[in-house]
């Protein structure tokens, strides 16, 4: 695809998408720059996968427009598909064929010449430690091996645009490091949209992060910019010997947010976001004493990307929480 690199790679303009009566995306506006890695971060059901499926032309917007290098996504979908790599949570392979044969089909379908297809397959199979399994039928592959094969198929033609939906799911630690290394080096000039609900992964990979919740874009920026947006807050991790009801802590002065982070047998941890560290900490300790709780440990931290997630989304992705 002939690209005008003076343009944003992707422009998403007032995009809406619903499934029957369920709103998946609502009035989404977003620009992704040429050569940028943008992380779509949010809990399950936030609209991340829907956005990537729209980008992959698997279905159309109900409203709005998406352009890729200045070209309408739907009107030019064949051309755009040839220059896009995709990975979704559902993996489809020909189980009776070998891993190599599956990858070969994708390579040749994207127009790679035989010699270069052989080179790319060998290179990526060795990167993901699948080379020794290349001649096994995919029916014998584990879930993790299938995920690695799907990643290889998405990246084999070195696409200009790479759409990855929770790509590290099912991967062992070493394979995750391989994935991060390939994206940061081999695809440093490509535009990557990567969906995840893992704050740590977002922090490692992102040039910018788009925080989504219930189909809406809450905020977008670099990790540093997002952390600066909550710099007036501090995090307090409080370890207790036994559970205390969050409802009793809701009225503590200075507490913006509280969530149960751990309820192991030997301790009970609550995480707070607070405005004034000293005042709030004193108020929290006094409340715990009033409730006959016993403190096993206190840690105070400067804001992190996880705190940004908690500030904007809270524990709605799961877990118990309170917000003021």
C-alpha positions in Angstrom: 0.0 0.0 0.0 1.4 3.4 -1.0 1.6 5.4 2.2 1.7 9.1 2.9 3.7 9.2 6.1 2.8 12.9 6.7 -0.6 11.5 7.8 -1.5 9.7 11.0 -1.5 6.0 10.3 -5.0 5.6 11.7 -7.7 8.1 12.4 -10.8 7.0 14.3 -13.6 9.6 14.0 -16.7 9.4 16.2 -16.9 5.6 15.9 -19.9 3.8 17.5 -20.6 0.1 17.6 -23.4 -1.9 19.3 -24.3 -5.6 19.5 -28.1 -5.6 19.6 -28.8 -3.6 22.8 -25.3 -3.6 24.2 -23.1 -0.6 23.4 -19.5 -1.7 22.7 -18.0 1.6 21.5 -19.5 5.1 21.9 -18.3 8.2 20.1 -14.7 7.1 20.0 -12.1 9.5 18.6 -8.5 8.6 18.4 -5.4 9.1 16.3 -2.5 6.7 16.1 0.7 8.0 14.7 2.9 6.4 12.0 5.3 4.0 13.7 3.7 4.2 17.1 2.9 1.5 19.5 -0.5 2.3 21.1 -1.7 0.2 24.0 -5.4 -0.2 24.4 -5.7 -0.7 28.2 -8.9 -1.5 30.0 -10.9 -4.2 31.8 -12.8 -6.9 30.1 -15.8 -5.5 28.2 -14.2 -2.0 27.7 -14.3 -2.2 23.9 -10.7 -3.1 23.1 -11.4 -6.2 21.1 -14.3 -4.5 19.2 -12.1 -1.7 18.1 -9.4 -4.1 16.8 -12.1 -6.1 15.0 -13.3 -2.9 13.3 -9.7 -2.1 12.4 -9.4 -5.6 10.9 -12.5 -5.0 8.8 -14.3 -8.0 10.4 -17.4 -5.8 10.6 -18.4 -2.2 10.1 -19.0 0.8 12.4 -22.6 1.7 13.2 -21.5 5.3 13.0 -18.3 7.1 12.3 -15.3 6.6 10.1 -11.9 4.9 10.2 -9.1 5.8 7.8 -5.7 4.2 7.4 -3.0 6.3 5.8 -5.7 8.6 4.6 -7.7 5.8 3.0 -11.2 4.8 4.0 -11.0 1.5 5.8 -14.0 -0.1 4.3 -13.7 1.2 0.7 -10.0 0.0 0.6 -10.3 -3.1 2.9 -8.6 -5.5 0.5 -5.6 -3.3 0.1 -5.4 -2.5 3.8 -5.8 -6.2 4.8 -2.7 -7.1 2.8 -0.7 -4.7 4.9 -2.1 -5.6 8.2 -1.3 -8.4 10.7 -3.9 -9.5 13.2 -4.1 -11.7 16.3 -7.4 -12.3 18.2 -8.3 -14.4 21.1 -10.0 -17.0 18.9 -7.3 -19.0 17.1 -8.1 -20.8 13.8 -5.7 -23.2 12.2 -5.9 -26.2 9.9 -5.3 -28.9 12.6 -4.4 -31.6 10.1 -1.6 -29.5 8.6 1.7 -29.0 10.3 2.7 -25.8 12.0 5.1 -25.1 9.1 2.4 -25.7 6.5 0.0 -23.3 8.3 2.6 -20.6 8.4 3.6 -21.2 4.8 -0.1 -20.7 3.7 -0.1 -17.3 5.4 3.2 -16.2 4.0 2.3 -17.1 0.5 -1.2 -15.6 0.8 0.4 -12.3 1.7 2.6 -12.5 -1.4 6.0 -13.5 0.1 8.2 -15.2 -2.4 9.2 -18.8 -1.7 12.7 -18.1 -0.6 11.7 -15.3 1.7 8.8 -17.2 3.1 11.1 -20.0 4.0 13.5 -17.5 5.7 10.7 -15.8 7.7 9.2 -19.0 8.9 12.5 -20.4 10.1 13.4 -17.1 11.7 10.1 -16.7 13.6 9.8 -20.4 14.5 13.3 -20.3 16.1 12.5 -17.1 17.9 9.4 -18.7 19.5 11.1 -22.0 20.1 8.8 -23.9 17.7 11.4 -25.0 15.1 11.6 -28.5 16.5 7.8 -28.8 16.3 7.5 -27.4 12.8 6.6 -30.7 11.2 4.0 -31.8 13.8 0.3 -31.4 13.0 -1.2 -28.5 14.8 -3.7 -30.9 16.4 -0.8 -32.0 18.7 0.1 -28.4 19.7 -0.7 -27.1 23.1 -2.6 -23.9 23.6 0.6 -21.9 24.1 2.1 -23.3 20.9 -1.0 -22.4 19.0 -0.8 -18.8 20.3 2.8 -18.6 19.2 1.9 -19.9 15.8 -0.8 -17.3 15.5 1.6 -14.6 16.4 4.0 -15.9 13.7 1.2 -15.8 11.1 0.3 -12.2 12.1 3.9 -11.0 11.8 5.3 -13.1 9.0 4.7 -10.5 6.2 6.2 -7.6 8.3 3.0 -5.6 8.0 2.8 -1.8 8.2 -0.1 -2.2 10.8 -0.2 -4.8 13.5 -3.3 -5.5 15.6 -2.8 -7.7 18.6 -5.5 -8.7 21.1 -3.9 -9.8 24.4 -0.9 -11.3 22.5 0.9 -12.6 25.6 -2.1 -14.7 26.8 -1.0 -18.3 27.0 2.7 -17.5 26.5 5.3 -18.6 28.9 7.6 -15.9 30.4 10.4 -16.5 27.9 8.1 -16.3 24.9 6.6 -13.0 26.3 10.1 -11.5 26.4 10.7 -12.7 22.8 7.4 -11.1 21.7 8.3 -7.8 23.4 11.8 -7.8 21.8 10.4 -8.5 18.3 7.8 -5.7 18.6 10.3 -3.2 20.0 13.0 -3.9 17.3 11.6 -5.6 14.2 8.3 -3.5 14.3 9.8 -0.2 15.5 8.7 1.5 12.3 5.3 -0.2 12.1 2.1 1.0 13.7 1.1 -1.4 16.5 -2.2 -1.5 18.4 -2.0 -3.9 21.3 -5.0 -4.6 23.6 -4.4 -5.7 27.1 -5.8 -5.5 30.6 -2.3 -6.0 32.1 -1.0 -2.7 33.4 2.6 -4.1 33.6 2.6 -5.1 30.0 1.2 -1.7 29.0 4.0 0.0 30.9 6.7 -2.1 29.2 5.4 -1.8 25.6 3.6 1.6 25.2 4.6 4.7 23.6 1.1 5.9 24.3 -1.7 4.4 26.3 -5.4 4.7 25.5 -7.5 3.9 28.6 -10.9 2.5 27.7 -13.9 1.7 29.9 -17.4 0.7 28.9 -16.8 1.6 25.3 -15.5 5.1 26.0 -12.1 6.6 25.7 -11.3 8.0 29.2 -7.8 9.4 28.5 -4.8 8.9 26.3 -1.1 9.8 26.7 2.3 8.5 27.5 2.9 6.6 30.7 4.6 9.6 32.2 1.7 11.9 31.2 -0.9 9.6 32.7 1.1 9.2 35.9 1.5 13.0 36.1 -2.3 13.3 36.0 -2.5 11.6 39.4 0.6 13.1 41.0 -1.6 14.8 43.6 -2.4 11.3 44.9 -0.3 8.7 46.8 -0.9 5.0 47.3 -0.9 3.4 50.7 -0.7 -0.4 51.0 -2.0 -1.6 54.3 -1.5 -5.1 55.6 -3.9 -6.3 58.3 -4.1 -9.4 60.4 -7.8 -9.9 59.6 -10.4 -8.5 57.2 -12.1 -5.1 57.8 -15.2 -4.0 55.9 -14.4 -1.5 53.1 -17.7 0.2 53.9 -16.3 1.3 57.3 -13.3 2.9 55.5 -15.4 4.8 53.0 -15.8 7.8 55.2 -12.1 8.2 56.2 -11.1 11.7 55.3 -8.5 12.0 52.5 -9.3 8.6 51.0 -10.1 8.8 47.3 -10.2 5.1 46.6 -9.8 1.8 48.4 -9.6 -1.8 47.1 -9.0 -5.2 48.6 -5.8 -6.4 46.9 -5.0 -9.6 48.8 -6.8 -11.9 51.3 -4.3 -14.6 51.9 -4.4 -16.8 55.0 -1.6 -14.8 56.7 -2.6 -11.3 55.9 -5.3 -9.0 54.5 -4.2 -6.2 52.2 -6.1 -3.0 51.3 -4.8 -0.5 48.8 -5.7 3.2 49.2 -5.3 6.2 46.9 -5.1 9.3 49.1 -4.8 13.1 48.6 -2.6 13.9 51.5 -0.3 11.1 52.6 0.3 12.2 56.2 -3.2 13.2 57.1 -4.9 10.3 55.3 -2.5 7.8 56.8 -3.2 9.0 60.3 -6.9 8.9 59.7 -6.7 5.4 58.2 -4.6 4.1 61.2 -7.1 5.7 63.7 -10.0 4.0 61.9 -8.3 0.6 61.9 -7.6 0.9 65.7 -11.2 2.0 66.2 -12.4 -1.2 64.4 -10.0 -3.3 66.6 -7.9 -4.2 63.6 -4.2 -4.9 63.9 -1.7 -3.6 61.3 1.0 -5.9 60.0 2.7 -3.5 57.6 2.3 -0.1 55.8 3.9 0.9 52.5 3.6 4.3 50.9 4.3 4.7 47.2 4.4 7.5 44.6 1.8 7.1 41.8 2.3 4.4 39.2 0.5 3.4 36.0 -1.6 1.0 38.1 -2.8 4.0 40.2 -3.9 5.7 37.0 -5.9 2.6 36.1 -7.5 2.6 39.6 -8.1 6.4 39.5 -10.0 6.3 36.2 -11.5 2.8 36.3 -11.4 1.6 39.9 -12.0 -2.1 40.6 -14.7 -2.4 38.0 -12.6 -4.9 36.2 -13.0 -7.2 39.2 -12.6 -7.2 42.9 -14.0 -5.2 45.8 -13.5 -1.4 45.9 -14.9 1.9 47.1 -14.5 5.4 45.7 -15.4 8.7 47.2 
